[in-house]
Amino acid sequence: MNHDTPDILSFGEAMALFVADVPGDLADVERFSRGCAGADTNVAIGLSRLGFNVGWMSRVGNDSFGRYLRSTLEKEGLDCRYLTTDPDHATGLVFKERAEGGADPKVEYLRKNSAASQMSVADAAQIDIPSLRHLHATGITPAVSASCLALSRHLLGQARQHGVSVSFDPNLRPTLWASEQQMRTTLNELAAHANWVLPGLAEGRLLTGQDTAHDIAGFYLDQGAEAVVIKLGPEGSFYRGRLTGQDEAFTVPGVPVAKVVDTVGAGDGFAVGFVSAMLDGLDPREALKRANLIGAAQVQVLGDMEGLPSRARLGQLEAALPA
């Protein structure tokens, strides 16, 4: 483990993941393969695999699943000094169907009153926010509990105030919110602290009431974002922003995928690509190319983060792209 304090921070709920070994209704499945799930951890792991020094802030239960998650994340190179063991609450679990033919798998969660849902602003007391280089946040953490929402507001507000770059992926989970209206209002308020906002097209439409990628991006640019990148699935992605000092808007086509194995984690892979490229100092067009590439790599394997490449593997994937 690297003992320098991490310069990138991600926070949220990691859960022990159980993926059905065979397709069909989860009620009929006898055997599952274990893994690690959580959009925020997927991005943290992806950035760590690319050589960034990433800290992970969360809570796990004092149970075997909590121990499993801690060791898995440490093996992935994450700095877990901000990962607390909660003696009174269990680690969250998630069960995932084995989907066929590129369909989105059904997912069931056991996360109510989980250890991670008990996170609060107090968890951030040890973090030297001004020393961070980047903060990555999603719209899932603020949906988990009122104290997690307060923590999200605190971290994003402090990061922006201290000039730390912030990426925000809305990652809509409507079932976790009391109402669609509350979800919209809260996530747009959080997005106002972000430099880079990364919604999917359907998410952007729901959150902003705008129809086109161009107008969805305009909504967040008006709130203070520097760049808005909208995921268009297999079609690629759309960028609108002022990162180069002038207003630009363009679409970068997707990377063709022969066989979609598991769609879960594609958006997280996309975020890893964009954020890593920005931190590497690439221009927005190159950043979208990398984002599309890692998103495409992720849907070709089973599991939420198994397709996220090392730096060497990323080089091979980039070299194989048509010029």
VEXMAR-215867 format. One line per field, with one value per residue (C-alpha): residue number from 0; residue in one letter; y, z, x. Coordinates in nm, 3 decimals. Layout:
BEGIN
nr = c(NUM:...)
rest = c(a:...)
yy = c(Y:...)
zz = c(Z:...)
xx = c(X:...)
//
This chain:
BEGIN
nr = c(0:1:2:3:4:5:6:7:8:9:10:11:12:13:14:15:16:17:18:19:20:21:22:23:24:25:26:27:28:29:30:31:32:33:34:35:36:37:38:39:40:41:42:43:44:45:46:47:48:49:50:51:52:53:54:55:56:57:58:59:60:61:62:63:64:65:66:67:68:69:70:71:72:73:74:75:76:77:78:79:80:81:82:83:84:85:86:87:88:89:90:91:92:93:94:95:96:97:98:99:100:101:102:103:104:105:106:107:108:109:110:111:112:113:114:115:116:117:118:119:120:121:122:123:124:125:126:127:128:129:130:131:132:133:134:135:136:137:138:139:140:141:142:143:144:145:146:147:148:149:150:151:152:153:154:155:156:157:158:159:160:161:162:163:164:165:166:167:168:169:170:171:172:173:174:175:176:177:178:179:180:181:182:183:184:185:186:187:188:189:190:191:192:193:194:195:196:197:198:199:200:201:202:203:204:205:206:207:208:209:210:211:212:213:214:215:216:217:218:219:220:221:222:223:224:225:226:227:228:229:230:231:232:233:234:235:236:237:238:239:240:241:242:243:244:245:246:247:248:249:250:251:252:253:254:255:256:257:258:259:260:261:262:263:264:265:266:267:268:269:270:271:272:273:274:275:276:277:278:279:280:281:282:283:284:285:286:287:288:289:290:291:292:293:294:295:296:297:298:299:300:301:302:303:304:305:306:307:308:309:310:311:312:313:314:315:316:317:318:319:320:321:322)
rest = c(m:n:h:d:t:p:d:i:l:s:f:g:e:a:m:a:l:f:v:a:d:v:p:g:d:l:a:d:v:e:r:f:s:r:g:c:a:g:a:d:t:n:v:a:i:g:l:s:r:l:g:f:n:v:g:w:m:s:r:v:g:n:d:s:f:g:r:y:l:r:s:t:l:e:k:e:g:l:d:c:r:y:l:t:t:d:p:d:h:a:t:g:l:v:f:k:e:r:a:e:g:g:a:d:p:k:v:e:y:l:r:k:n:s:a:a:s:q:m:s:v:a:d:a:a:q:i:d:i:p:s:l:r:h:l:h:a:t:g:i:t:p:a:v:s:a:s:c:l:a:l:s:r:h:l:l:g:q:a:r:q:h:g:v:s:v:s:f:d:p:n:l:r:p:t:l:w:a:s:e:q:q:m:r:t:t:l:n:e:l:a:a:h:a:n:w:v:l:p:g:l:a:e:g:r:l:l:t:g:q:d:t:a:h:d:i:a:g:f:y:l:d:q:g:a:e:a:v:v:i:k:l:g:p:e:g:s:f:y:r:g:r:l:t:g:q:d:e:a:f:t:v:p:g:v:p:v:a:k:v:v:d:t:v:g:a:g:d:g:f:a:v:g:f:v:s:a:m:l:d:g:l:d:p:r:e:a:l:k:r:a:n:l:i:g:a:a:q:v:q:v:l:g:d:m:e:g:l:p:s:r:a:r:l:g:q:l:e:a:a:l:p:a)
yy = c(0.000:0.348:0.554:0.891:1.026:0.949:1.234:1.101:1.017:0.819:0.739:0.543:0.192:-0.116:-0.434:-0.802:-0.912:-1.254:-1.329:-1.623:-1.904:-1.979:-1.767:-1.762:-1.637:-1.574:-1.780:-2.089:-2.033:-2.263:-2.126:-1.780:-1.640:-1.376:-1.037:-0.673:-0.420:-0.049:0.223:0.435:0.145:0.044:0.389:0.388:0.044:0.150:0.458:0.257:0.000:0.288:0.384:0.663:0.689:0.646:0.660:0.488:0.618:0.401:0.177:-0.201:-0.430:-0.627:-0.943:-1.176:-0.969:-0.654:-0.831:-0.965:-0.618:-0.457:-0.718:-0.709:-0.329:-0.325:-0.589:-0.352:-0.089:0.132:0.320:0.209:0.428:0.596:0.266:0.220:-0.104:-0.046:-0.286:-0.237:-0.265:-0.529:-0.502:-0.454:-0.740:-0.746:-1.041:-1.026:-1.238:-1.396:-1.212:-1.333:-1.162:-0.830:-0.764:-0.562:-0.817:-0.797:-0.697:-0.734:-0.547:-0.622:-0.285:-0.127:0.002:-0.124:-0.009:0.224:0.390:0.510:0.727:1.095:1.419:1.292:1.024:1.303:1.456:1.285:1.390:1.681:1.797:2.082:1.828:1.618:1.642:1.498:1.381:1.138:1.117:0.949:1.010:0.675:0.767:1.065:0.838:0.580:0.784:1.141:1.127:1.006:1.300:1.540:1.380:1.413:1.782:1.842:1.669:1.815:2.165:2.158:2.012:2.278:2.552:2.438:2.404:2.023:1.894:1.704:1.449:1.359:1.065:1.090:0.709:0.724:0.474:0.590:0.317:0.464:0.807:0.915:1.076:1.154:1.524:1.487:1.288:1.556:1.851:1.689:1.552:1.877:2.063:1.826:1.847:2.224:2.157:1.938:2.038:1.738:1.598:1.252:1.157:0.904:1.049:0.910:1.026:1.373:1.400:1.296:1.530:1.844:1.818:1.889:1.658:1.682:1.607:1.965:2.116:1.874:1.980:2.344:2.298:2.184:2.435:2.709:2.566:2.605:2.281:2.309:1.999:1.776:1.434:1.244:0.868:0.752:0.375:0.192:0.522:0.667:0.993:1.366:1.643:2.004:2.229:2.492:2.294:2.423:2.785:2.802:2.650:2.320:2.049:1.720:1.351:1.070:0.742:0.429:0.136:-0.160:-0.459:-0.804:-0.955:-0.778:-1.008:-0.787:-0.424:-0.351:-0.127:0.014:0.366:0.327:0.213:0.518:0.744:0.578:0.655:1.018:1.106:0.932:1.107:1.448:1.378:1.267:1.608:1.483:1.699:1.638:1.445:1.202:1.173:1.067:0.815:0.657:0.668:0.493:0.236:0.138:0.134:-0.107:-0.325:-0.352:-0.483:-0.774:-0.947:-1.079:-0.874:-0.509:-0.414:-0.715:-0.544:-0.234:-0.235:-0.187:0.092:-0.165:-0.322:0.024:0.087:-0.237:-0.150:0.200:0.063:-0.174:0.108:0.200:0.520)
zz = c(0.000:-0.087:0.231:0.061:0.105:-0.201:-0.448:-0.597:-0.378:-0.447:-0.188:-0.164:-0.101:-0.209:-0.188:-0.208:-0.545:-0.625:-0.996:-1.098:-1.257:-1.504:-1.680:-1.555:-1.262:-0.953:-0.753:-0.947:-0.929:-0.698:-0.741:-0.758:-0.819:-0.576:-0.672:-0.571:-0.685:-0.661:-0.926:-0.712:-0.645:-1.012:-1.104:-0.817:-0.924:-1.289:-1.204:-0.970:-1.245:-1.465:-1.202:-1.013:-0.633:-0.534:-0.190:-0.108:0.162:0.288:0.569:0.577:0.840:1.091:0.890:0.636:0.343:0.486:0.522:0.168:0.026:0.214:0.096:-0.263:-0.281:-0.126:-0.377:-0.650:-0.511:-0.342:-0.032:0.226:0.518:0.503:0.499:0.842:0.993:1.149:1.441:1.435:1.068:0.800:0.466:0.173:-0.072:-0.434:-0.643:-1.023:-1.285:-1.566:-1.861:-2.221:-2.557:-2.424:-2.210:-1.888:-1.603:-1.319:-0.993:-0.634:-0.339:0.032:0.143:0.372:0.693:0.560:0.714:0.419:0.457:0.801:0.650:0.744:0.729:1.031:0.804:0.607:0.913:0.840:0.474:0.371:0.088:-0.039:-0.093:-0.330:-0.704:-0.799:-0.646:-0.822:-0.708:-0.823:-0.766:-0.589:-0.261:-0.186:-0.251:0.009:0.322:0.452:0.618:0.290:0.111:0.369:0.316:-0.064:-0.034:0.201:-0.012:-0.347:-0.202:-0.027:-0.329:-0.565:-0.311:-0.287:-0.662:-0.664:-0.992:-0.949:-1.181:-1.124:-1.279:-1.193:-1.206:-1.152:-0.909:-0.897:-0.650:-0.384:-0.392:-0.226:-0.554:-0.903:-0.823:-0.518:-0.726:-0.997:-0.761:-0.543:-0.824:-1.022:-0.707:-0.659:-1.028:-0.986:-0.788:-1.060:-1.327:-1.544:-1.555:-1.714:-1.765:-2.003:-2.262:-2.091:-1.751:-1.886:-2.031:-1.702:-1.492:-1.707:-1.903:-2.218:-2.519:-2.716:-2.593:-2.686:-2.465:-2.175:-2.180:-2.191:-1.870:-1.676:-1.841:-1.724:-1.370:-1.383:-1.533:-1.757:-1.960:-2.004:-2.162:-2.255:-2.299:-2.611:-2.564:-2.874:-3.071:-2.863:-2.673:-2.705:-2.563:-2.503:-2.296:-2.267:-2.154:-2.442:-2.367:-2.631:-2.657:-2.845:-2.917:-3.100:-3.104:-3.099:-3.244:-3.027:-3.054:-3.225:-2.996:-3.151:-2.845:-2.543:-2.240:-1.945:-1.968:-1.597:-1.537:-1.892:-1.770:-1.493:-1.748:-1.955:-1.652:-1.589:-1.949:-1.943:-1.598:-1.650:-1.985:-1.831:-1.547:-1.810:-1.979:-2.302:-2.507:-2.487:-2.816:-2.708:-2.368:-2.530:-2.749:-2.439:-2.253:-2.541:-2.563:-2.193:-2.186:-2.482:-2.315:-1.999:-2.170:-2.323:-1.990:-1.705:-1.388:-1.294:-1.326:-1.469:-1.808:-1.671:-1.822:-1.678:-1.832:-2.051:-2.164:-2.240:-2.467:-2.655:-2.693:-2.816:-3.062:-3.205:-3.284:-3.652:-3.726)
xx = c(0.000:0.124:0.165:0.158:-0.191:-0.403:-0.450:-0.774:-1.073:-1.388:-1.654:-1.976:-2.102:-1.912:-2.118:-2.038:-2.174:-2.320:-2.365:-2.583:-2.381:-2.663:-2.930:-3.288:-3.493:-3.277:-3.530:-3.419:-3.043:-2.846:-2.494:-2.340:-1.992:-1.872:-1.734:-1.726:-1.989:-2.051:-2.025:-1.795:-1.555:-1.560:-1.426:-1.176:-1.045:-1.027:-0.820:-0.596:-0.528:-0.411:-0.154:-0.331:-0.305:-0.670:-0.826:-1.154:-1.388:-1.671:-1.788:-1.820:-1.967:-1.763:-1.837:-1.680:-1.815:-1.659:-1.324:-1.354:-1.424:-1.136:-0.885:-1.019:-0.994:-0.647:-0.533:-0.656:-0.418:-0.678:-0.570:-0.828:-0.719:-1.064:-1.256:-1.414:-1.544:-1.887:-1.952:-2.332:-2.434:-2.384:-2.207:-2.449:-2.507:-2.622:-2.744:-2.725:-2.899:-2.696:-2.852:-2.833:-2.805:-2.675:-2.984:-2.951:-2.945:-3.197:-3.034:-3.155:-3.002:-2.982:-2.848:-3.109:-2.940:-2.605:-2.278:-2.211:-2.554:-2.436:-2.161:-2.181:-1.984:-1.784:-1.629:-1.457:-1.288:-0.953:-0.943:-0.724:-0.948:-0.723:-0.440:-0.653:-0.610:-0.949:-1.278:-1.511:-1.873:-2.193:-2.562:-2.596:-2.428:-2.659:-2.959:-2.855:-2.939:-2.981:-2.637:-2.478:-2.644:-2.498:-2.155:-2.187:-2.281:-1.988:-1.724:-1.833:-1.875:-1.536:-1.358:-1.492:-1.413:-1.050:-0.998:-0.999:-1.144:-1.472:-1.633:-1.998:-2.185:-2.557:-2.596:-2.973:-3.125:-3.490:-3.595:-3.361:-3.531:-3.856:-3.969:-3.844:-3.868:-3.642:-3.395:-3.386:-3.351:-3.084:-2.867:-2.877:-2.776:-2.478:-2.387:-2.353:-2.033:-1.880:-1.630:-1.719:-2.074:-2.120:-2.487:-2.634:-2.875:-3.189:-3.059:-2.989:-3.339:-3.496:-3.280:-3.293:-3.619:-3.415:-3.433:-3.108:-2.758:-2.663:-2.937:-2.878:-2.512:-2.617:-2.818:-2.510:-2.273:-2.511:-2.479:-2.102:-1.968:-1.662:-1.745:-2.048:-2.004:-2.319:-2.303:-2.488:-2.442:-2.314:-2.331:-2.048:-2.055:-2.120:-1.903:-1.990:-1.768:-1.501:-1.198:-0.984:-1.073:-1.344:-1.691:-1.684:-1.939:-1.885:-1.971:-1.713:-1.846:-1.852:-1.611:-1.783:-1.840:-1.892:-2.061:-2.207:-2.167:-2.267:-2.383:-2.330:-2.030:-2.013:-2.082:-1.824:-1.566:-1.658:-1.600:-1.260:-1.163:-1.271:-1.139:-0.802:-0.758:-0.832:-0.586:-0.331:-0.373:-0.535:-0.769:-1.146:-1.166:-0.894:-1.063:-1.392:-1.210:-1.056:-1.390:-1.570:-1.288:-1.291:-1.673:-1.666:-1.400:-1.611:-1.930:-1.735:-1.669:-1.879:-1.865:-1.885:-1.516:-1.331:-1.289:-1.115:-0.763:-0.416:-0.206:-0.027:-0.354:-0.499:-0.201:-0.272:-0.641:-0.558:-0.301:-0.563:-0.809:-0.842:-0.651)
//
